[in-house]
Amino acid sequence: MKYRTLGRTGWQVSEIGYGMWGMGGWTGSDDVESLNSLRRSVELGCNLFDTAWGYGAGHSEGLLGQLVRAYPAQKLYVATKLPPKNFIWPSRREFTLDDCFPPEHIVDYAEKSLVNLGLDQIDLLQFHVWEDSWASDERWQRAMEDLKTSGKVGAVGVSVNRWEPSNVLETLKTGAVDAVQVIYNIFDQAPQDELFPLCRKLNIGVLARVPFDEGTLTGTLTKETRWPEGDWRGTYFVAENLEASVDRAEALRPLVPDSMTMPELALRWILEDETVSTIIPGMRKIKNVESNTATSDGRKLDGNLVAKLKSHRWDRSPTSWSQ
């Protein structure tokens, strides 16, 4: 495993981190299997774990707390997220800070997450939704600074709404944010336009999420793929999205080198960008942990291949199903 610096925090974090949304209530999740996969990731050098109160109302946080307590001699970085007060994902332009993150709500849910985790400190506490119009409202800044001063929080982050990587730029300029979490993959290249240059300028850490485009870039989806009732993916991959996504993956398939799988290519493409501090793929099985962490070996992609992959950029705008 290779490590990178998470912006101005100075933390050395694994290039492949761990996204824990799937452990919070997706169909097919099993706590024993999840914990075994988490432990295997630690053995392979993973040291940053991303969860949220919203992943099963604290269930995923509870699993992460168990993991951290099982390795008292190792530094495992805990990143979690505050749910919006109105519990609507993503936020909407008309929402105010009082709708989503009034100061008392920030403090209340930071405390709830600490209880779920069973820890004294959250390394990185992130806002789970965001609107850049809130940037100048100093109440969220003071609430987070108080949590940092008290030792309950180490650093502050913002998780940017899907397909809105520029909806955080003014917020980052306040100097009150240490890290940003954004969707970044072979299809979603828009963060390169404005967000990444600003992160480099301000020395802000970057957590790249959804590296496989919710499964499209695993190359395993078909236009007939369906999910059990209640699984979030069933509401995301509505017909128009599933069909377009599968078509995009099939167009990409000829570029996958014979020595690689599509998921490996997807991760290696992201690692080409040094602005990215860590990638946080969702993983629930040991085999996925082992294959994903193996991509952090320092090997670069062929320059011609990288150039060809740039042409697979897919600019999308938020819709009613893209929560």
RODO-2510 file (C-alpha; in nm, 4 decimals, decimal comma):
residues 323
     n   res          X          Y          Z
     1     m     0,0000     0,0000     0,0000
     2     k     0,1189     0,3504    -0,0884
     3     y     0,0286     0,6574     0,1156
     4     r    -0,0473     1,0213     0,0380
     5     t    -0,0817     1,3347     0,2479
     6     l    -0,4391     1,4434     0,3205
     7     g    -0,3938     1,8123     0,2516
     8     r    -0,2959     2,0398     0,5358
     9     t    -0,3878     1,7824     0,7998
    10     g    -0,0528     1,6220     0,7292
    11     w    -0,2067     1,2774     0,7793
    12     q    -0,0514     0,9971     0,5767
    13     v    -0,3514     0,8089     0,4429
    14     s    -0,3709     0,4961     0,2308
    15     e    -0,4270     0,5519    -0,1409
    16     i    -0,7130     0,3044    -0,1162
    17     g    -0,9416     0,3898     0,1709
    18     y    -1,2687     0,2218     0,2608
    19     g    -1,6213     0,3397     0,1831
    20     m    -1,8747     0,1931     0,4272
    21     w    -2,2136     0,2932     0,2859
    22     g    -2,2965    -0,0607     0,1734
    23     m    -2,2608    -0,1843     0,5309
    24     g    -2,5339     0,0441     0,6543
    25     g    -2,8348    -0,1325     0,5115
    26     w    -2,7856    -0,2343     0,1491
    27     t    -2,9404    -0,5684     0,0669
    28     g    -2,6937    -0,8533     0,1022
    29     s    -2,4978    -0,6915     0,3835
    30     d    -2,3790    -0,9171     0,6626
    31     d    -2,2066    -0,7746     0,9695
    32     v    -1,9731    -1,0690     1,0174
    33     e    -1,8633    -1,0561     0,6544
    34     s    -1,8284    -0,6783     0,6749
    35     l    -1,6066    -0,6924     0,9832
    36     n    -1,3897    -0,9636     0,8307
    37     s    -1,3472    -0,7489     0,5205
    38     l    -1,2611    -0,4443     0,7297
    39     r    -0,9996    -0,6393     0,9244
    40     r    -0,8469    -0,7704     0,6033
    41     s    -0,8170    -0,4149     0,4723
    42     v    -0,6198    -0,3139     0,7813
    43     e    -0,3877    -0,6097     0,7291
    44     l    -0,3288    -0,4852     0,3742
    45     g    -0,2463    -0,1304     0,4855
    46     c    -0,5772     0,0541     0,4588
    47     n    -0,5995     0,3232     0,7267
    48     l    -0,8828     0,5610     0,6287
    49     f    -1,2455     0,4591     0,6685
    50     d    -1,5403     0,6692     0,5550
    51     t    -1,8838     0,6239     0,7073
    52     a    -2,1828     0,8414     0,8048
    53     w    -2,4644     0,8580     1,0538
    54     g    -2,6935     0,8229     0,7536
    55     y    -2,5571     0,4773     0,6716
    56     g    -2,8133     0,2795     0,8642
    57     a    -2,8785     0,5477     1,1291
    58     g    -2,5378     0,4843     1,2830
    59     h    -2,5103     0,1118     1,2069
    60     s    -2,2072     0,1533     0,9822
    61     e    -2,0462     0,3821     1,2401
    62     g    -2,0867     0,1088     1,4992
    63     l    -1,8975    -0,1373     1,2803
    64     l    -1,6166     0,1107     1,2297
    65     g    -1,5909     0,1710     1,6030
    66     q    -1,5502    -0,2016     1,6591
    67     l    -1,2713    -0,2097     1,4030
    68     v    -1,0790     0,0828     1,5506
    69     r    -1,0990    -0,0568     1,9025
    70     a    -0,9665    -0,3903     1,7752
    71     y    -0,6438    -0,2224     1,6594
    72     p    -0,5407     0,0075     1,9471
    73     a    -0,1765     0,0124     1,8386
    74     q    -0,2517     0,1308     1,4836
    75     k    -0,3714     0,4715     1,3687
    76     l    -0,6909     0,4236     1,1719
    77     y    -0,8461     0,7471     1,0482
    78     v    -1,2182     0,7765     1,1128
    79     a    -1,4197     0,9911     0,8721
    80     t    -1,7926     1,0260     0,9222
    81     k    -2,0663     1,2643     0,8108
    82     l    -2,3379     1,4754     0,9695
    83     p    -2,6865     1,4144     0,8288
    84     p    -2,8853     1,7229     0,7274
    85     k    -3,1511     1,8189     0,9820
    86     n    -3,4285     1,7731     0,7247
    87     f    -3,2850     1,4309     0,6266
    88     i    -3,3087     1,5106     0,2558
    89     w    -3,0283     1,3950     0,0270
    90     p    -2,9014     1,5811    -0,1698
    91     s    -2,9633     1,9371    -0,0582
    92     r    -3,1531     2,1780    -0,2793
    93     r    -3,0754     2,5353    -0,3745
    94     e    -3,3657     2,6699    -0,1706
    95     f    -3,2537     2,5010     0,1519
    96     t    -3,1004     2,7234     0,4169
    97     l    -2,8352     2,6407     0,6717
    98     d    -3,1139     2,6268     0,9312
    99     d    -3,2898     2,3628     0,7232
   100     c    -2,9824     2,1413     0,7173
   101     f    -2,7066     2,2341     0,9623
   102     p    -2,8038     2,4788     1,2382
   103     p    -2,5280     2,4876     1,5034
   104     e    -2,7170     2,2870     1,7637
   105     h    -2,7797     2,0106     1,5076
   106     i    -2,4103     1,9958     1,4175
   107     v    -2,3142     1,9484     1,7811
   108     d    -2,5962     1,7037     1,8529
   109     y    -2,5070     1,4697     1,5681
   110     a    -2,1350     1,4930     1,6297
   111     e    -2,2128     1,3625     1,9782
   112     k    -2,4420     1,0914     1,8380
   113     s    -2,1681     0,9740     1,6025
   114     l    -1,9151     0,9633     1,8845
   115     v    -2,1523     0,7394     2,0822
   116     n    -2,2111     0,5133     1,7801
   117     l    -1,8383     0,4859     1,7202
   118     g    -1,7536     0,4409     2,0858
   119     l    -1,4581     0,6763     2,0397
   120     d    -1,3395     1,0021     2,1940
   121     q    -1,2617     1,1751     1,8655
   122     i    -1,3750     1,1817     1,5040
   123     d    -1,0714     1,2449     1,2865
   124     l    -1,2657     1,3949     0,9953
   125     l    -1,6220     1,5201     1,0434
   126     q    -1,7921     1,6033     0,7149
   127     f    -2,1159     1,7703     0,6123
   128     h    -2,3102     1,5050     0,4190
   129     v    -2,4762     1,7558     0,1844
   130     w    -2,3833     2,1110     0,0973
   131     e    -2,4789     2,4383    -0,0681
   132     d    -2,2083     2,6927    -0,1422
   133     s    -2,4534     2,9703    -0,0550
   134     w    -2,3947     2,8765     0,3108
   135     a    -2,0243     2,9604     0,2892
   136     s    -2,0477     3,3037     0,4501
   137     d    -2,2725     3,1940     0,7386
   138     e    -2,0152     3,1772     1,0156
   139     r    -2,2360     2,9727     1,2475
   140     w    -2,1308     2,6407     1,0941
   141     q    -1,7690     2,7509     1,1087
   142     r    -1,7902     2,8385     1,4791
   143     a    -1,9687     2,5112     1,5625
   144     m    -1,7004     2,3075     1,3898
   145     e    -1,4184     2,5105     1,5418
   146     d    -1,5649     2,4554     1,8880
   147     l    -1,5752     2,0792     1,8226
   148     k    -1,2116     2,0898     1,7129
   149     t    -1,1079     2,2960     2,0133
   150     s    -1,2788     2,0497     2,2460
   151     g    -1,0823     1,7641     2,0907
   152     k    -1,3943     1,5855     1,9656
   153     v    -1,3118     1,6512     1,5997
   154     g    -0,9742     1,6605     1,4306
   155     a    -1,0569     1,8114     1,0913
   156     v    -1,3546     1,9416     0,8930
   157     g    -1,4766     1,8162     0,5571
   158     v    -1,7541     1,8665     0,3044
   159     s    -1,9077     1,5901     0,0942
   160     v    -2,0164     1,7538    -0,2303
   161     n    -2,3528     1,6747    -0,3873
   162     r    -2,3504     1,4354    -0,6833
   163     w    -2,2417     1,6001    -1,0105
   164     e    -2,1932     1,9412    -0,8443
   165     p    -1,8158     1,9639    -0,7868
   166     s    -1,8152     2,3436    -0,8094
   167     n    -2,0856     2,3794    -0,5411
   168     v    -1,8227     2,4164    -0,2675
   169     l    -1,5616     2,6558    -0,4054
   170     e    -1,6518     2,9603    -0,1955
   171     t    -1,6794     2,7394     0,1105
   172     l    -1,3247     2,6124     0,0646
   173     k    -1,2011     2,9705     0,0361
   174     t    -1,3202     3,0400     0,3920
   175     g    -1,0261     2,8403     0,5237
   176     a    -1,2579     2,6446     0,7533
   177     v    -1,2510     2,3198     0,5552
   178     d    -0,9627     2,0717     0,5557
   179     a    -1,0905     1,8109     0,3092
   180     v    -1,3498     1,7672     0,0378
   181     q    -1,5189     1,4464    -0,0727
   182     v    -1,6315     1,4348    -0,4342
   183     i    -1,7426     1,1889    -0,7002
   184     y    -1,4476     1,1363    -0,9334
   185     n    -1,4043     0,8564    -1,1838
   186     i    -1,3398     0,7891    -1,5535
   187     f    -1,6852     0,9233    -1,6372
   188     d    -1,7049     1,2019    -1,3775
   189     q    -1,3995     1,4100    -1,4628
   190     a    -1,5513     1,7528    -1,3899
   191     p    -1,3643     1,8003    -1,0567
   192     q    -1,0522     1,8586    -1,2672
   193     d    -1,1972     2,1846    -1,4008
   194     e    -1,2230     2,4064    -1,0917
   195     l    -1,2294     2,2005    -0,7749
   196     f    -0,8935     2,0255    -0,7985
   197     p    -0,6949     2,3386    -0,8907
   198     l    -0,8417     2,5161    -0,5875
   199     c    -0,7662     2,2190    -0,3619
   200     r    -0,4046     2,2264    -0,4765
   201     k    -0,3838     2,5998    -0,4162
   202     l    -0,5333     2,5804    -0,0666
   203     n    -0,3760     2,2440     0,0264
   204     i    -0,7112     2,0764     0,0858
   205     g    -0,7304     1,6970     0,0998
   206     v    -0,9445     1,5105    -0,1544
   207     l    -1,1428     1,1923    -0,0929
   208     a    -1,2520     1,0473    -0,4278
   209     r    -1,5778     0,8593    -0,3907
   210     v    -1,7869     0,6439    -0,6281
   211     p    -1,4811     0,5262    -0,8258
   212     f    -1,6897     0,2604    -1,0010
   213     d    -1,9835     0,4903    -1,0829
   214     e    -2,2087     0,2972    -0,8426
   215     g    -2,1157    -0,0272    -1,0177
   216     t    -2,1112     0,0724    -1,3844
   217     l    -1,7312     0,0715    -1,3981
   218     t    -1,7105    -0,2812    -1,2621
   219     g    -1,8316    -0,3932    -1,6032
   220     t    -2,0785    -0,6339    -1,4456
   221     l    -2,4075    -0,4493    -1,5016
   222     t    -2,6396    -0,5328    -1,7865
   223     k    -2,9599    -0,3685    -1,9019
   224     e    -3,1473    -0,6515    -1,7293
   225     t    -2,9780    -0,6038    -1,3891
   226     r    -3,2278    -0,5563    -1,1058
   227     w    -3,1951    -0,5089    -0,7305
   228     p    -3,4139    -0,6335    -0,4435
   229     e    -3,6909    -0,4135    -0,3094
   230     g    -3,5506    -0,1470    -0,0791
   231     d    -3,2007    -0,1462    -0,2273
   232     w    -3,0951     0,2111    -0,3084
   233     r    -2,9436     0,1068    -0,6388
   234     g    -3,2853     0,0143    -0,7672
   235     t    -3,3972     0,3764    -0,7379
   236     y    -3,0734     0,5137    -0,8836
   237     f    -3,0481     0,2857    -1,1845
   238     v    -3,3845     0,3732    -1,3320
   239     a    -3,4238     0,2567    -1,6920
   240     e    -3,2815     0,5689    -1,8545
   241     n    -2,9759     0,5669    -1,6290
   242     l    -2,9121     0,1925    -1,6392
   243     e    -2,9274     0,1742    -2,0163
   244     a    -2,7026     0,4762    -2,0679
   245     s    -2,4567     0,3530    -1,8045
   246     v    -2,4258     0,0060    -1,9547
   247     d    -2,3727     0,1576    -2,2995
   248     r    -2,0926     0,3766    -2,1597
   249     a    -1,9248     0,0813    -1,9910
   250     e    -1,9401    -0,1246    -2,3092
   251     a    -1,7827     0,1618    -2,5064
   252     l    -1,4995     0,1659    -2,2533
   253     r    -1,4412    -0,2097    -2,2485
   254     p    -1,2117    -0,2244    -2,5564
   255     l    -0,9636     0,0025    -2,3756
   256     v    -0,9219    -0,2281    -2,0753
   257     p    -0,5744    -0,3878    -2,1043
   258     d    -0,5661    -0,7660    -2,1203
   259     s    -0,3753    -0,7718    -1,7916
   260     m    -0,6419    -0,5724    -1,6029
   261     t    -1,0033    -0,5824    -1,5006
   262     m    -1,2270    -0,2811    -1,5534
   263     p    -1,2400    -0,2054    -1,1762
   264     e    -0,8600    -0,2079    -1,1603
   265     l    -0,8418     0,0297    -1,4549
   266     a    -1,0972     0,2573    -1,2881
   267     l    -0,8910     0,2819    -0,9687
   268     r    -0,5589     0,3237    -1,1469
   269     w    -0,7014     0,6063    -1,3576
   270     i    -0,7972     0,7980    -1,0418
   271     l    -0,4563     0,7386    -0,8831
   272     e    -0,2952     0,9089    -1,1833
   273     d    -0,4156     1,2414    -1,0373
   274     e    -0,1921     1,3434    -0,7481
   275     t    -0,4589     1,5856    -0,6223
   276     v    -0,6474     1,2820    -0,4931
   277     s    -0,5424     1,1922    -0,1383
   278     t    -0,7365     0,8675    -0,1145
   279     i    -1,0037     0,6696    -0,2992
   280     i    -1,2893     0,5253    -0,0944
   281     p    -1,4496     0,2384    -0,2887
   282     g    -1,7355     0,0581    -0,1233
   283     m    -1,6268    -0,2908    -0,0213
   284     r    -1,8182    -0,5638     0,1612
   285     k    -1,6283    -0,8784     0,0634
   286     i    -1,2693    -0,9831     0,1271
   287     k    -1,2097    -1,0581    -0,2414
   288     n    -1,2968    -0,6987    -0,3300
   289     v    -1,0755    -0,5633    -0,0526
   290     e    -0,7829    -0,7648    -0,1822
   291     s    -0,8285    -0,6719    -0,5475
   292     n    -0,8868    -0,3021    -0,4796
   293     t    -0,5998    -0,2522    -0,2364
   294     a    -0,3649    -0,4299    -0,4782
   295     t    -0,3933    -0,1352    -0,7185
   296     s    -0,1917     0,0811    -0,4785
   297     d     0,1478    -0,0386    -0,5961
   298     g     0,2942     0,2717    -0,7590
   299     r     0,2521     0,1453    -1,1157
   300     k     0,1403     0,4060    -1,3687
   301     l    -0,0909     0,3649    -1,6655
   302     d     0,0396     0,4063    -2,0173
   303     g     0,0177     0,7719    -2,1186
   304     n    -0,1658     0,6938    -2,4418
   305     l    -0,4263     0,4974    -2,2486
   306     v    -0,4780     0,7855    -2,0056
   307     a    -0,5335     1,0216    -2,2984
   308     k    -0,7902     0,7876    -2,4536
   309     l    -0,9764     0,7552    -2,1234
   310     k    -1,0101     1,1329    -2,1050
   311     s    -1,2459     1,1126    -2,4008
   312     h    -1,4879     0,9023    -2,1949
   313     r    -1,5817     1,2003    -1,9783
   314     w    -1,9575     1,2055    -1,9174
   315     d    -2,0941     1,5348    -1,7901
   316     r    -2,4249     1,4921    -1,6098
   317     s    -2,6620     1,7162    -1,4177
   318     p    -2,8540     1,6231    -1,1006
   319     t    -3,1978     1,4728    -1,1595
   320     s    -3,4847     1,3432    -0,9475
   321     w    -3,3195     0,9992    -0,9301
   322     s    -2,9556     1,0987    -0,8822
   323     q    -2,9771     1,1485    -0,5036
***
